[in-house]
Amino acid sequence: MFKFKGIAYKVGNVETISDKFRKREFVVTDGAAQYPQYIPFTFVNDKCDLLDSIAEGQEVEVSFSLKGREWTSPQGQVKFFSTIEGFAISAQGSAPAPANTTSASDEDLPF
């Protein structure tokens, strides 16, 4: 088991692959100013719902495992794939407030 702390950068939509398998991508950044790292995590099946309460910009800690597999193409070429699979997440505080996009007209001003 590994843990990574960072800032929620992108919360993806749930993708239904089959009746028994669904996945959701979640990207966390380390927030470095010059060379930020964007780490994509994959949450699967019932773990997809853990991301429902996470907002982009929120500080998070993700618990994850590394998974790897071997695949042989029909032409006999062997390839290796890895997945960073999240299985728990905790939010550190609340998400930043959204920017106020409404503007007041002259009639709304108190003076």
MODELLER restraints for C-alpha pairs under 7 A, 6 or more apart:
rsr = mdl.restraints
at = mdl.atoms
rsr.add(forms.Gaussian(group=physical.xy_distance, feature=features.Distance(at['CA:1:A'], at['CA:63:A']), mean=6.81, stdev=0.5))
rsr.add(forms.Gaussian(group=physical.xy_distance, feature=features.Distance(at['CA:1:A'], at['CA:64:A']), mean=5.92, stdev=0.5))
rsr.add(forms.Gaussian(group=physical.xy_distance, feature=features.Distance(at['CA:1:A'], at['CA:65:A']), mean=5.31, stdev=0.5))
rsr.add(forms.Gaussian(group=physical.xy_distance, feature=features.Distance(at['CA:2:A'], at['CA:63:A']), mean=5.69, stdev=0.5))
rsr.add(forms.Gaussian(group=physical.xy_distance, feature=features.Distance(at['CA:2:A'], at['CA:64:A']), mean=5.34, stdev=0.5))
rsr.add(forms.Gaussian(group=physical.xy_distance, feature=features.Distance(at['CA:2:A'], at['CA:65:A']), mean=6.11, stdev=0.5))
rsr.add(forms.Gaussian(group=physical.xy_distance, feature=features.Distance(at['CA:3:A'], at['CA:61:A']), mean=6.63, stdev=0.5))
rsr.add(forms.Gaussian(group=physical.xy_distance, feature=features.Distance(at['CA:3:A'], at['CA:62:A']), mean=5.49, stdev=0.5))
rsr.add(forms.Gaussian(group=physical.xy_distance, feature=features.Distance(at['CA:3:A'], at['CA:63:A']), mean=4.48, stdev=0.5))
rsr.add(forms.Gaussian(group=physical.xy_distance, feature=features.Distance(at['CA:3:A'], at['CA:64:A']), mean=6.16, stdev=0.5))
rsr.add(forms.Gaussian(group=physical.xy_distance, feature=features.Distance(at['CA:4:A'], at['CA:61:A']), mean=5.52, stdev=0.5))
rsr.add(forms.Gaussian(group=physical.xy_distance, feature=features.Distance(at['CA:4:A'], at['CA:62:A']), mean=5.28, stdev=0.5))
rsr.add(forms.Gaussian(group=physical.xy_distance, feature=features.Distance(at['CA:4:A'], at['CA:63:A']), mean=6.70, stdev=0.5))
rsr.add(forms.Gaussian(group=physical.xy_distance, feature=features.Distance(at['CA:5:A'], at['CA:60:A']), mean=5.74, stdev=0.5))
rsr.add(forms.Gaussian(group=physical.xy_distance, feature=features.Distance(at['CA:5:A'], at['CA:61:A']), mean=4.31, stdev=0.5))
rsr.add(forms.Gaussian(group=physical.xy_distance, feature=features.Distance(at['CA:5:A'], at['CA:62:A']), mean=6.46, stdev=0.5))
rsr.add(forms.Gaussian(group=physical.xy_distance, feature=features.Distance(at['CA:6:A'], at['CA:28:A']), mean=5.88, stdev=0.5))
rsr.add(forms.Gaussian(group=physical.xy_distance, feature=features.Distance(at['CA:6:A'], at['CA:29:A']), mean=5.55, stdev=0.5))
rsr.add(forms.Gaussian(group=physical.xy_distance, feature=features.Distance(at['CA:6:A'], at['CA:30:A']), mean=4.76, stdev=0.5))
rsr.add(forms.Gaussian(group=physical.xy_distance, feature=features.Distance(at['CA:6:A'], at['CA:31:A']), mean=6.87, stdev=0.5))
rsr.add(forms.Gaussian(group=physical.xy_distance, feature=features.Distance(at['CA:6:A'], at['CA:59:A']), mean=5.74, stdev=0.5))
rsr.add(forms.Gaussian(group=physical.xy_distance, feature=features.Distance(at['CA:6:A'], at['CA:60:A']), mean=5.64, stdev=0.5))
rsr.add(forms.Gaussian(group=physical.xy_distance, feature=features.Distance(at['CA:6:A'], at['CA:61:A']), mean=6.53, stdev=0.5))
rsr.add(forms.Gaussian(group=physical.xy_distance, feature=features.Distance(at['CA:7:A'], at['CA:28:A']), mean=5.41, stdev=0.5))
rsr.add(forms.Gaussian(group=physical.xy_distance, feature=features.Distance(at['CA:7:A'], at['CA:29:A']), mean=5.30, stdev=0.5))
rsr.add(forms.Gaussian(group=physical.xy_distance, feature=features.Distance(at['CA:7:A'], at['CA:30:A']), mean=6.34, stdev=0.5))
rsr.add(forms.Gaussian(group=physical.xy_distance, feature=features.Distance(at['CA:7:A'], at['CA:31:A']), mean=6.71, stdev=0.5))
rsr.add(forms.Gaussian(group=physical.xy_distance, feature=features.Distance(at['CA:7:A'], at['CA:57:A']), mean=5.70, stdev=0.5))
rsr.add(forms.Gaussian(group=physical.xy_distance, feature=features.Distance(at['CA:7:A'], at['CA:58:A']), mean=5.56, stdev=0.5))
rsr.add(forms.Gaussian(group=physical.xy_distance, feature=features.Distance(at['CA:7:A'], at['CA:59:A']), mean=4.49, stdev=0.5))
rsr.add(forms.Gaussian(group=physical.xy_distance, feature=features.Distance(at['CA:7:A'], at['CA:60:A']), mean=5.89, stdev=0.5))
rsr.add(forms.Gaussian(group=physical.xy_distance, feature=features.Distance(at['CA:8:A'], at['CA:27:A']), mean=6.32, stdev=0.5))
rsr.add(forms.Gaussian(group=physical.xy_distance, feature=features.Distance(at['CA:8:A'], at['CA:28:A']), mean=4.64, stdev=0.5))
rsr.add(forms.Gaussian(group=physical.xy_distance, feature=features.Distance(at['CA:8:A'], at['CA:29:A']), mean=6.56, stdev=0.5))
rsr.add(forms.Gaussian(group=physical.xy_distance, feature=features.Distance(at['CA:8:A'], at['CA:55:A']), mean=6.86, stdev=0.5))
rsr.add(forms.Gaussian(group=physical.xy_distance, feature=features.Distance(at['CA:8:A'], at['CA:56:A']), mean=4.86, stdev=0.5))
rsr.add(forms.Gaussian(group=physical.xy_distance, feature=features.Distance(at['CA:8:A'], at['CA:57:A']), mean=5.19, stdev=0.5))
rsr.add(forms.Gaussian(group=physical.xy_distance, feature=features.Distance(at['CA:8:A'], at['CA:58:A']), mean=5.41, stdev=0.5))
rsr.add(forms.Gaussian(group=physical.xy_distance, feature=features.Distance(at['CA:8:A'], at['CA:59:A']), mean=6.26, stdev=0.5))
rsr.add(forms.Gaussian(group=physical.xy_distance, feature=features.Distance(at['CA:8:A'], at['CA:60:A']), mean=6.48, stdev=0.5))
rsr.add(forms.Gaussian(group=physical.xy_distance, feature=features.Distance(at['CA:9:A'], at['CA:27:A']), mean=5.39, stdev=0.5))
rsr.add(forms.Gaussian(group=physical.xy_distance, feature=features.Distance(at['CA:9:A'], at['CA:28:A']), mean=5.10, stdev=0.5))
rsr.add(forms.Gaussian(group=physical.xy_distance, feature=features.Distance(at['CA:9:A'], at['CA:29:A']), mean=6.02, stdev=0.5))
rsr.add(forms.Gaussian(group=physical.xy_distance, feature=features.Distance(at['CA:9:A'], at['CA:56:A']), mean=5.26, stdev=0.5))
rsr.add(forms.Gaussian(group=physical.xy_distance, feature=features.Distance(at['CA:9:A'], at['CA:57:A']), mean=6.09, stdev=0.5))
rsr.add(forms.Gaussian(group=physical.xy_distance, feature=features.Distance(at['CA:10:A'], at['CA:26:A']), mean=5.77, stdev=0.5))
rsr.add(forms.Gaussian(group=physical.xy_distance, feature=features.Distance(at['CA:10:A'], at['CA:27:A']), mean=5.02, stdev=0.5))
rsr.add(forms.Gaussian(group=physical.xy_distance, feature=features.Distance(at['CA:10:A'], at['CA:56:A']), mean=5.87, stdev=0.5))
rsr.add(forms.Gaussian(group=physical.xy_distance, feature=features.Distance(at['CA:11:A'], at['CA:25:A']), mean=6.60, stdev=0.5))
rsr.add(forms.Gaussian(group=physical.xy_distance, feature=features.Distance(at['CA:11:A'], at['CA:26:A']), mean=4.80, stdev=0.5))
rsr.add(forms.Gaussian(group=physical.xy_distance, feature=features.Distance(at['CA:11:A'], at['CA:27:A']), mean=6.59, stdev=0.5))
rsr.add(forms.Gaussian(group=physical.xy_distance, feature=features.Distance(at['CA:11:A'], at['CA:56:A']), mean=6.73, stdev=0.5))
rsr.add(forms.Gaussian(group=physical.xy_distance, feature=features.Distance(at['CA:12:A'], at['CA:24:A']), mean=5.85, stdev=0.5))
rsr.add(forms.Gaussian(group=physical.xy_distance, feature=features.Distance(at['CA:12:A'], at['CA:25:A']), mean=5.04, stdev=0.5))
rsr.add(forms.Gaussian(group=physical.xy_distance, feature=features.Distance(at['CA:12:A'], at['CA:26:A']), mean=5.77, stdev=0.5))
rsr.add(forms.Gaussian(group=physical.xy_distance, feature=features.Distance(at['CA:13:A'], at['CA:24:A']), mean=5.89, stdev=0.5))
rsr.add(forms.Gaussian(group=physical.xy_distance, feature=features.Distance(at['CA:14:A'], at['CA:22:A']), mean=6.72, stdev=0.5))
rsr.add(forms.Gaussian(group=physical.xy_distance, feature=features.Distance(at['CA:14:A'], at['CA:23:A']), mean=5.71, stdev=0.5))
rsr.add(forms.Gaussian(group=physical.xy_distance, feature=features.Distance(at['CA:14:A'], at['CA:24:A']), mean=4.65, stdev=0.5))
rsr.add(forms.Gaussian(group=physical.xy_distance, feature=features.Distance(at['CA:14:A'], at['CA:48:A']), mean=6.86, stdev=0.5))
rsr.add(forms.Gaussian(group=physical.xy_distance, feature=features.Distance(at['CA:15:A'], at['CA:22:A']), mean=5.49, stdev=0.5))
rsr.add(forms.Gaussian(group=physical.xy_distance, feature=features.Distance(at['CA:15:A'], at['CA:23:A']), mean=5.32, stdev=0.5))
rsr.add(forms.Gaussian(group=physical.xy_distance, feature=features.Distance(at['CA:15:A'], at['CA:24:A']), mean=6.09, stdev=0.5))
rsr.add(forms.Gaussian(group=physical.xy_distance, feature=features.Distance(at['CA:16:A'], at['CA:22:A']), mean=4.30, stdev=0.5))
rsr.add(forms.Gaussian(group=physical.xy_distance, feature=features.Distance(at['CA:16:A'], at['CA:23:A']), mean=6.64, stdev=0.5))
rsr.add(forms.Gaussian(group=physical.xy_distance, feature=features.Distance(at['CA:21:A'], at['CA:45:A']), mean=5.76, stdev=0.5))
rsr.add(forms.Gaussian(group=physical.xy_distance, feature=features.Distance(at['CA:22:A'], at['CA:44:A']), mean=5.71, stdev=0.5))
rsr.add(forms.Gaussian(group=physical.xy_distance, feature=features.Distance(at['CA:22:A'], at['CA:45:A']), mean=4.99, stdev=0.5))
rsr.add(forms.Gaussian(group=physical.xy_distance, feature=features.Distance(at['CA:23:A'], at['CA:42:A']), mean=6.60, stdev=0.5))
rsr.add(forms.Gaussian(group=physical.xy_distance, feature=features.Distance(at['CA:23:A'], at['CA:43:A']), mean=5.60, stdev=0.5))
rsr.add(forms.Gaussian(group=physical.xy_distance, feature=features.Distance(at['CA:23:A'], at['CA:44:A']), mean=4.26, stdev=0.5))
rsr.add(forms.Gaussian(group=physical.xy_distance, feature=features.Distance(at['CA:23:A'], at['CA:45:A']), mean=6.04, stdev=0.5))
rsr.add(forms.Gaussian(group=physical.xy_distance, feature=features.Distance(at['CA:23:A'], at['CA:48:A']), mean=6.32, stdev=0.5))
rsr.add(forms.Gaussian(group=physical.xy_distance, feature=features.Distance(at['CA:24:A'], at['CA:42:A']), mean=5.73, stdev=0.5))
rsr.add(forms.Gaussian(group=physical.xy_distance, feature=features.Distance(at['CA:24:A'], at['CA:43:A']), mean=5.21, stdev=0.5))
rsr.add(forms.Gaussian(group=physical.xy_distance, feature=features.Distance(at['CA:24:A'], at['CA:44:A']), mean=6.36, stdev=0.5))
rsr.add(forms.Gaussian(group=physical.xy_distance, feature=features.Distance(at['CA:24:A'], at['CA:48:A']), mean=5.69, stdev=0.5))
rsr.add(forms.Gaussian(group=physical.xy_distance, feature=features.Distance(at['CA:25:A'], at['CA:40:A']), mean=6.62, stdev=0.5))
rsr.add(forms.Gaussian(group=physical.xy_distance, feature=features.Distance(at['CA:25:A'], at['CA:41:A']), mean=5.81, stdev=0.5))
rsr.add(forms.Gaussian(group=physical.xy_distance, feature=features.Distance(at['CA:25:A'], at['CA:42:A']), mean=4.73, stdev=0.5))
rsr.add(forms.Gaussian(group=physical.xy_distance, feature=features.Distance(at['CA:25:A'], at['CA:43:A']), mean=6.40, stdev=0.5))
rsr.add(forms.Gaussian(group=physical.xy_distance, feature=features.Distance(at['CA:26:A'], at['CA:40:A']), mean=5.70, stdev=0.5))
rsr.add(forms.Gaussian(group=physical.xy_distance, feature=features.Distance(at['CA:26:A'], at['CA:41:A']), mean=5.14, stdev=0.5))
rsr.add(forms.Gaussian(group=physical.xy_distance, feature=features.Distance(at['CA:26:A'], at['CA:42:A']), mean=6.27, stdev=0.5))
rsr.add(forms.Gaussian(group=physical.xy_distance, feature=features.Distance(at['CA:27:A'], at['CA:38:A']), mean=6.27, stdev=0.5))
rsr.add(forms.Gaussian(group=physical.xy_distance, feature=features.Distance(at['CA:27:A'], at['CA:39:A']), mean=5.43, stdev=0.5))
rsr.add(forms.Gaussian(group=physical.xy_distance, feature=features.Distance(at['CA:27:A'], at['CA:40:A']), mean=4.33, stdev=0.5))
rsr.add(forms.Gaussian(group=physical.xy_distance, feature=features.Distance(at['CA:27:A'], at['CA:41:A']), mean=6.02, stdev=0.5))
rsr.add(forms.Gaussian(group=physical.xy_distance, feature=features.Distance(at['CA:28:A'], at['CA:38:A']), mean=5.69, stdev=0.5))
rsr.add(forms.Gaussian(group=physical.xy_distance, feature=features.Distance(at['CA:28:A'], at['CA:39:A']), mean=5.25, stdev=0.5))
rsr.add(forms.Gaussian(group=physical.xy_distance, feature=features.Distance(at['CA:28:A'], at['CA:40:A']), mean=6.54, stdev=0.5))
rsr.add(forms.Gaussian(group=physical.xy_distance, feature=features.Distance(at['CA:29:A'], at['CA:36:A']), mean=6.54, stdev=0.5))
rsr.add(forms.Gaussian(group=physical.xy_distance, feature=features.Distance(at['CA:29:A'], at['CA:37:A']), mean=5.44, stdev=0.5))
rsr.add(forms.Gaussian(group=physical.xy_distance, feature=features.Distance(at['CA:29:A'], at['CA:38:A']), mean=4.51, stdev=0.5))
rsr.add(forms.Gaussian(group=physical.xy_distance, feature=features.Distance(at['CA:29:A'], at['CA:39:A']), mean=6.15, stdev=0.5))
rsr.add(forms.Gaussian(group=physical.xy_distance, feature=features.Distance(at['CA:30:A'], at['CA:36:A']), mean=6.08, stdev=0.5))
rsr.add(forms.Gaussian(group=physical.xy_distance, feature=features.Distance(at['CA:30:A'], at['CA:37:A']), mean=5.73, stdev=0.5))
rsr.add(forms.Gaussian(group=physical.xy_distance, feature=features.Distance(at['CA:41:A'], at['CA:84:A']), mean=5.19, stdev=0.5))
rsr.add(forms.Gaussian(group=physical.xy_distance, feature=features.Distance(at['CA:41:A'], at['CA:85:A']), mean=5.67, stdev=0.5))
rsr.add(forms.Gaussian(group=physical.xy_distance, feature=features.Distance(at['CA:41:A'], at['CA:86:A']), mean=5.85, stdev=0.5))
rsr.add(forms.Gaussian(group=physical.xy_distance, feature=features.Distance(at['CA:42:A'], at['CA:84:A']), mean=6.14, stdev=0.5))
rsr.add(forms.Gaussian(group=physical.xy_distance, feature=features.Distance(at['CA:42:A'], at['CA:85:A']), mean=4.81, stdev=0.5))
rsr.add(forms.Gaussian(group=physical.xy_distance, feature=features.Distance(at['CA:42:A'], at['CA:86:A']), mean=5.81, stdev=0.5))
rsr.add(forms.Gaussian(group=physical.xy_distance, feature=features.Distance(at['CA:43:A'], at['CA:85:A']), mean=5.79, stdev=0.5))
rsr.add(forms.Gaussian(group=physical.xy_distance, feature=features.Distance(at['CA:43:A'], at['CA:86:A']), mean=5.12, stdev=0.5))
rsr.add(forms.Gaussian(group=physical.xy_distance, feature=features.Distance(at['CA:43:A'], at['CA:87:A']), mean=6.52, stdev=0.5))
rsr.add(forms.Gaussian(group=physical.xy_distance, feature=features.Distance(at['CA:47:A'], at['CA:87:A']), mean=6.08, stdev=0.5))
rsr.add(forms.Gaussian(group=physical.xy_distance, feature=features.Distance(at['CA:55:A'], at['CA:95:A']), mean=5.97, stdev=0.5))
rsr.add(forms.Gaussian(group=physical.xy_distance, feature=features.Distance(at['CA:57:A'], at['CA:95:A']), mean=5.95, stdev=0.5))
rsr.add(forms.Gaussian(group=physical.xy_distance, feature=features.Distance(at['CA:57:A'], at['CA:96:A']), mean=6.44, stdev=0.5))
rsr.add(forms.Gaussian(group=physical.xy_distance, feature=features.Distance(at['CA:58:A'], at['CA:91:A']), mean=6.92, stdev=0.5))
rsr.add(forms.Gaussian(group=physical.xy_distance, feature=features.Distance(at['CA:58:A'], at['CA:94:A']), mean=6.26, stdev=0.5))
rsr.add(forms.Gaussian(group=physical.xy_distance, feature=features.Distance(at['CA:58:A'], at['CA:95:A']), mean=4.43, stdev=0.5))
rsr.add(forms.Gaussian(group=physical.xy_distance, feature=features.Distance(at['CA:58:A'], at['CA:96:A']), mean=6.81, stdev=0.5))
rsr.add(forms.Gaussian(group=physical.xy_distance, feature=features.Distance(at['CA:59:A'], at['CA:91:A']), mean=5.90, stdev=0.5))
rsr.add(forms.Gaussian(group=physical.xy_distance, feature=features.Distance(at['CA:59:A'], at['CA:92:A']), mean=5.04, stdev=0.5))
rsr.add(forms.Gaussian(group=physical.xy_distance, feature=features.Distance(at['CA:59:A'], at['CA:93:A']), mean=6.84, stdev=0.5))
rsr.add(forms.Gaussian(group=physical.xy_distance, feature=features.Distance(at['CA:60:A'], at['CA:89:A']), mean=6.80, stdev=0.5))
rsr.add(forms.Gaussian(group=physical.xy_distance, feature=features.Distance(at['CA:60:A'], at['CA:90:A']), mean=5.62, stdev=0.5))
rsr.add(forms.Gaussian(group=physical.xy_distance, feature=features.Distance(at['CA:60:A'], at['CA:91:A']), mean=4.45, stdev=0.5))
rsr.add(forms.Gaussian(group=physical.xy_distance, feature=features.Distance(at['CA:60:A'], at['CA:92:A']), mean=5.43, stdev=0.5))
rsr.add(forms.Gaussian(group=physical.xy_distance, feature=features.Distance(at['CA:61:A'], at['CA:89:A']), mean=5.67, stdev=0.5))
rsr.add(forms.Gaussian(group=physical.xy_distance, feature=features.Distance(at['CA:61:A'], at['CA:90:A']), mean=5.34, stdev=0.5))
rsr.add(forms.Gaussian(group=physical.xy_distance, feature=features.Distance(at['CA:61:A'], at['CA:91:A']), mean=6.53, stdev=0.5))
rsr.add(forms.Gaussian(group=physical.xy_distance, feature=features.Distance(at['CA:62:A'], at['CA:86:A']), mean=6.54, stdev=0.5))
rsr.add(forms.Gaussian(group=physical.xy_distance, feature=features.Distance(at['CA:62:A'], at['CA:88:A']), mean=5.95, stdev=0.5))
rsr.add(forms.Gaussian(group=physical.xy_distance, feature=features.Distance(at['CA:62:A'], at['CA:89:A']), mean=4.53, stdev=0.5))
rsr.add(forms.Gaussian(group=physical.xy_distance, feature=features.Distance(at['CA:62:A'], at['CA:90:A']), mean=6.69, stdev=0.5))
rsr.add(forms.Gaussian(group=physical.xy_distance, feature=features.Distance(at['CA:63:A'], at['CA:86:A']), mean=5.83, stdev=0.5))
rsr.add(forms.Gaussian(group=physical.xy_distance, feature=features.Distance(at['CA:63:A'], at['CA:87:A']), mean=5.98, stdev=0.5))
rsr.add(forms.Gaussian(group=physical.xy_distance, feature=features.Distance(at['CA:63:A'], at['CA:88:A']), mean=5.06, stdev=0.5))
rsr.add(forms.Gaussian(group=physical.xy_distance, feature=features.Distance(at['CA:63:A'], at['CA:89:A']), mean=6.13, stdev=0.5))
rsr.add(forms.Gaussian(group=physical.xy_distance, feature=features.Distance(at['CA:64:A'], at['CA:84:A']), mean=6.53, stdev=0.5))
rsr.add(forms.Gaussian(group=physical.xy_distance, feature=features.Distance(at['CA:64:A'], at['CA:85:A']), mean=5.37, stdev=0.5))
rsr.add(forms.Gaussian(group=physical.xy_distance, feature=features.Distance(at['CA:64:A'], at['CA:86:A']), mean=4.16, stdev=0.5))
rsr.add(forms.Gaussian(group=physical.xy_distance, feature=features.Distance(at['CA:64:A'], at['CA:87:A']), mean=5.64, stdev=0.5))
rsr.add(forms.Gaussian(group=physical.xy_distance, feature=features.Distance(at['CA:65:A'], at['CA:84:A']), mean=5.99, stdev=0.5))
rsr.add(forms.Gaussian(group=physical.xy_distance, feature=features.Distance(at['CA:65:A'], at['CA:85:A']), mean=5.42, stdev=0.5))
rsr.add(forms.Gaussian(group=physical.xy_distance, feature=features.Distance(at['CA:65:A'], at['CA:86:A']), mean=6.57, stdev=0.5))
rsr.add(forms.Gaussian(group=physical.xy_distance, feature=features.Distance(at['CA:66:A'], at['CA:83:A']), mean=5.95, stdev=0.5))
rsr.add(forms.Gaussian(group=physical.xy_distance, feature=features.Distance(at['CA:66:A'], at['CA:84:A']), mean=4.89, stdev=0.5))
rsr.add(forms.Gaussian(group=physical.xy_distance, feature=features.Distance(at['CA:66:A'], at['CA:85:A']), mean=6.30, stdev=0.5))
rsr.add(forms.Gaussian(group=physical.xy_distance, feature=features.Distance(at['CA:67:A'], at['CA:82:A']), mean=5.54, stdev=0.5))
rsr.add(forms.Gaussian(group=physical.xy_distance, feature=features.Distance(at['CA:67:A'], at['CA:83:A']), mean=5.10, stdev=0.5))
rsr.add(forms.Gaussian(group=physical.xy_distance, feature=features.Distance(at['CA:67:A'], at['CA:84:A']), mean=6.40, stdev=0.5))
rsr.add(forms.Gaussian(group=physical.xy_distance, feature=features.Distance(at['CA:68:A'], at['CA:81:A']), mean=5.56, stdev=0.5))
rsr.add(forms.Gaussian(group=physical.xy_distance, feature=features.Distance(at['CA:68:A'], at['CA:82:A']), mean=4.21, stdev=0.5))
rsr.add(forms.Gaussian(group=physical.xy_distance, feature=features.Distance(at['CA:68:A'], at['CA:83:A']), mean=6.25, stdev=0.5))
rsr.add(forms.Gaussian(group=physical.xy_distance, feature=features.Distance(at['CA:69:A'], at['CA:80:A']), mean=5.75, stdev=0.5))
rsr.add(forms.Gaussian(group=physical.xy_distance, feature=features.Distance(at['CA:69:A'], at['CA:81:A']), mean=5.44, stdev=0.5))
rsr.add(forms.Gaussian(group=physical.xy_distance, feature=features.Distance(at['CA:69:A'], at['CA:82:A']), mean=6.52, stdev=0.5))
rsr.add(forms.Gaussian(group=physical.xy_distance, feature=features.Distance(at['CA:70:A'], at['CA:78:A']), mean=6.97, stdev=0.5))
rsr.add(forms.Gaussian(group=physical.xy_distance, feature=features.Distance(at['CA:70:A'], at['CA:79:A']), mean=5.89, stdev=0.5))
rsr.add(forms.Gaussian(group=physical.xy_distance, feature=features.Distance(at['CA:70:A'], at['CA:80:A']), mean=4.60, stdev=0.5))
rsr.add(forms.Gaussian(group=physical.xy_distance, feature=features.Distance(at['CA:70:A'], at['CA:81:A']), mean=6.51, stdev=0.5))
rsr.add(forms.Gaussian(group=physical.xy_distance, feature=features.Distance(at['CA:71:A'], at['CA:78:A']), mean=5.71, stdev=0.5))
rsr.add(forms.Gaussian(group=physical.xy_distance, feature=features.Distance(at['CA:71:A'], at['CA:79:A']), mean=5.30, stdev=0.5))
rsr.add(forms.Gaussian(group=physical.xy_distance, feature=features.Distance(at['CA:71:A'], at['CA:80:A']), mean=6.21, stdev=0.5))
rsr.add(forms.Gaussian(group=physical.xy_distance, feature=features.Distance(at['CA:72:A'], at['CA:78:A']), mean=4.39, stdev=0.5))
rsr.add(forms.Gaussian(group=physical.xy_distance, feature=features.Distance(at['CA:72:A'], at['CA:79:A']), mean=6.28, stdev=0.5))
